Amino acid sequence: MRSLISGLISGLIFGAGLALAGMTDPAVVLGFLDVAGAWNPALAFVMGGAVIVTFAGYRLVRRRGRPVLAASFSWPTATQIDRRLIGGAALFGIGWGLAGYCPGPAVASLGSGAPGVVAFVVAMLFGMVLMRMIARGRQVGARIARSG
């Protein structure tokens, strides 16, 4: 229960930070991507701040023997750049550029009830479910190929 409450509080702080920085406004993101027109550097400052906080946070956390709310750390183990990573990053970037939202700000913006935000989140969730179904289908296909 403590980890659930901790996650909720962290999510609320993250969402409030996104809203405070203006990242829930797709015009800010699209303005950042418009380098040939009315370029808005606000997103660069938000990203820079996030990189600094993340760098410092990881340095502090790595000094601990174990996490506060878990038995052990779950560090990422994947080190390869593959088609799936590149494809996912490209899809993310295209969606972000077209809609002006990425998942965090979109979820934080749901409270506005704006139809565009709701449509984006529904499409995002649909895409996530579809990708899981495709991945499971591939796993089943691989099992059948190995056993056959």
C-alpha positions in Angstrom: 0.0 0.0 0.0 2.9 2.4 0.7 4.3 1.9 -2.8 0.8 2.6 -4.3 0.4 5.8 -2.3 4.0 6.8 -3.1 3.3 6.2 -6.8 0.1 8.3 -6.7 1.9 11.2 -4.9 4.8 11.0 -7.4 2.4 11.0 -10.3 0.5 14.0 -8.9 3.7 16.0 -8.4 4.9 15.1 -11.9 1.5 16.1 -13.4 1.5 19.4 -11.5 5.1 20.1 -12.7 4.0 19.4 -16.3 1.1 21.8 -15.9 3.2 24.4 -14.2 5.8 24.3 -17.0 3.1 24.6 -19.6 3.7 21.2 -21.1 0.0 20.3 -21.0 -0.5 23.0 -23.7 0.2 21.3 -27.1 1.0 24.8 -28.6 4.1 24.9 -26.4 5.4 21.6 -27.7 4.5 22.4 -31.3 6.1 25.8 -30.9 9.3 24.0 -29.9 9.2 21.8 -33.0 8.6 24.9 -35.2 12.3 25.7 -35.6 11.7 27.6 -38.9 8.9 29.7 -37.6 7.8 31.0 -34.2 10.2 28.8 -32.2 9.4 28.5 -28.4 12.4 27.3 -26.4 10.4 26.5 -23.2 10.4 22.8 -23.8 14.2 22.8 -24.0 14.4 24.4 -20.6 12.0 21.8 -19.1 14.0 19.0 -20.7 17.2 20.4 -19.4 15.8 20.7 -15.9 14.5 17.2 -16.1 17.9 15.9 -17.2 19.7 17.7 -14.3 17.2 16.4 -11.7 17.4 12.9 -13.1 21.2 12.9 -13.2 21.4 14.0 -9.6 18.6 11.7 -8.5 20.3 8.6 -10.0 23.6 9.5 -8.5 22.0 9.7 -5.0 19.9 6.6 -5.5 22.8 4.5 -6.7 24.6 5.1 -3.4 21.8 3.4 -1.4 22.0 -0.3 -0.7 18.3 -0.8 -1.5 15.3 1.2 -2.4 13.0 2.5 0.3 9.8 0.7 -0.8 11.2 -2.5 -2.5 13.5 -5.3 -1.7 15.9 -4.5 -4.5 16.5 -2.1 -7.4 15.1 -3.0 -10.8 17.6 -1.4 -13.2 17.1 -1.7 -16.9 19.0 -4.6 -18.4 18.5 -4.0 -22.2 21.5 -2.5 -23.9 20.9 -3.2 -27.5 19.4 -0.7 -30.0 17.0 -2.8 -32.1 14.2 -2.3 -34.6 11.6 -2.3 -31.9 13.3 0.5 -29.9 13.9 2.6 -33.1 10.3 2.0 -34.3 8.8 2.9 -30.9 10.9 6.0 -30.7 9.9 7.1 -34.2 6.2 6.4 -33.5 6.4 8.3 -30.3 8.1 11.3 -32.0 5.6 11.3 -34.9 2.7 11.2 -32.5 4.2 13.9 -30.4 4.8 16.1 -33.4 1.3 15.7 -34.8 -0.7 16.0 -31.6 1.6 18.1 -29.4 1.2 15.6 -26.6 3.3 12.8 -25.1 1.8 10.4 -22.6 2.5 12.3 -19.4 1.1 15.7 -20.4 -1.8 14.0 -22.1 -2.8 12.2 -18.9 -2.3 15.3 -16.9 -4.5 17.2 -19.4 -7.4 14.7 -19.1 -8.9 16.8 -16.3 -9.6 19.5 -18.9 -12.0 17.2 -20.7 -10.9 18.6 -24.0 -12.1 16.3 -26.8 -8.6 16.3 -28.5 -7.0 15.2 -25.2 -9.5 12.5 -24.6 -9.2 11.2 -28.2 -5.4 11.2 -27.9 -5.4 9.2 -24.7 -8.0 6.7 -26.0 -5.9 6.2 -29.2 -2.7 5.9 -27.1 -4.4 3.2 -24.9 -5.7 1.4 -28.0 -2.2 1.4 -29.5 -0.7 0.0 -26.2 -3.3 -2.8 -26.2 -2.7 -3.5 -29.9 1.1 -3.7 -29.4 0.6 -6.2 -26.5 -1.6 -8.3 -28.7 0.9 -8.3 -31.5 3.8 -9.1 -29.1 1.8 -12.0 -27.6 1.0 -13.3 -31.1 4.7 -13.3 -32.0 5.5 -15.1 -28.8 2.9 -17.8 -29.6 4.1 -18.0 -33.2 7.7 -18.5 -31.9 6.6 -21.2 -29.5 4.8 -23.0 -32.3 7.8 -22.7 -34.6 10.1 -24.1 -31.9 7.8 -27.1 -31.1 6.9 -27.9 -34.7 
